[in-house]
Amino acid sequence: MTPSRVRVAGVGDNVVDRYEALGTTFPGGNCVNVAVFAARAGAAAAYVGAVGQDADGLLIRDALVAEGVDVSRLRVAGGPTAHCRIGHRGGDRVFLGSKLGVSVFDPDPADLDLLSTVDAAHVGHSSRLDRHLPEIAGRTRLSYDFAVHQDPQHIRVIAPHCYLATFSGGHLAAAGVDAVRRLAVASGAQWVLVTRGAAGAVLSNGSAEWHCPASPAASVVDTLGAGDAFIARTLVGLLAGEAPDHLLAAAASDAAAVCTIHGAFGHGRADHPVLSPSVTQ
């Protein structure tokens, strides 16, 4: 880490994940998770988004505060907080249904002012903020998670704004990983990260690339949030000027640790009956 502390903001989606087989609800969402994992990696982190005026919204807010994340731009809106029903098969998460609630919002001038004070803002495809990316990238470096979405035209539109463009490529063969990496770099992304689950990850800046094997988890309980931990540690490391090999190894270790617990980063609340869905542990 550099002498001046890296500053990162997660901007966009949040959700509570209802684990049906556990009767427990966990705070989460790509941008919430990245903010939390960035804070755990030593960054000064903030979250910009919207939750409902309900117990689920309070769960997200309290978890962010407990993790040391700045919530000064977390708005509370009328309506329900976004939620997702989660099942599991062999440790891998399976999504059983979801509702967006009030999580989709438009950044206001105060949000953009905060982003002008950070080193990077992270936005995910699921945040539904693509139309705002030019103004966000005009205030700070942009980290964008394409997740599994690899439409070439979408990449060509978004990548020019990206300091770090991330893709989930666990389903891709090596040739597919190389193709999406090359397209994102050619389209203007400064750094491109492709995470591949048990097959590790690839980081590229156009002139060089680095490969990292997955770090073995002591026991895989739940993979939800592992990719977000990898993104956060990679982003913090790049901003801090760490060597790619070093930051990737640290990111792989952080991702593996997430796989050993339920929920992306803990803070679960037992609040609904334990069910027996078709997809369980």
Phi, psi and omega in degrees: 000141180283163179304320175273127187294133177295140181240127184227140175237133169269130185232112175133234196292147168219162180195154166257135181260116180267111180274102189299320184283349181251342186068029186231142178249134181240144173286148179187207187107140185310310186285325173297312181300315180297320178299315181295313182292330174295319177298318179295333179276001176106000180278158167276114189245149176225158175231132178242119182181192183223132174237166178277165178272070185210179183297327179292319177297321179293324178299315179296313182299312182297323179294318178298315180298317180298331180271002177081020180269134178292124180245024182296337178250026172269110181269150177250121185244158175290134183119174185278149171290146178301142177219158181220135176268129187241131168243176180221148173222111179061033180091338179276140180287148175228124182275126184257352180155154182202162172221139184286335183055225183261014189290338179276125185213170175249125178301140178255176183304324180293324176298314181294326177297319177297319181296334177292345183262355183253164180278335178199149173244135178254129178231142177250158177306322182287353178285341180059042181244017185305323182293342181262358185299321179301319181286328175294314179293340176283345180259330185198176174293145182249126168255130184228130179260107176286346185056231182266006184274117187230031176297123185304319181293322177297317178298317181297329180281318187273319187304325180300340180270353194266129164283315176229120175251126184242142178230143171269114186239027180298336181268358185263143169285170183304322180295323178291320176299314181296322182293315182290324178297313181296319181295317181296318178294314180297332181277350174124357178294136180286317177231145177229128178242129173239113177269143187229026178062233183294345179271004176090214185206160177231133176239137182218149172239017179095318180263344179207163176219151182232135180250140181226128176287158175293146176271130183293135176271146180302317174201131182274109179263318188197124182272353183300128178094349183296317179296324179293322176297320179296315179300311185300313182292325177295314181298313180299318180296318178297315180296327181277355179080022179288154175295137182306317180300320182291312184292327178293320178297319178294320179296319179296321178295317179297318180296319179297321180297323179297327182292349184267359181230161172278145182080162182293315183217026177084208180063037180287155179231119176284112190211004176214157183301144175290124182254171177236074180290169180295334178249112181231191177292000000 
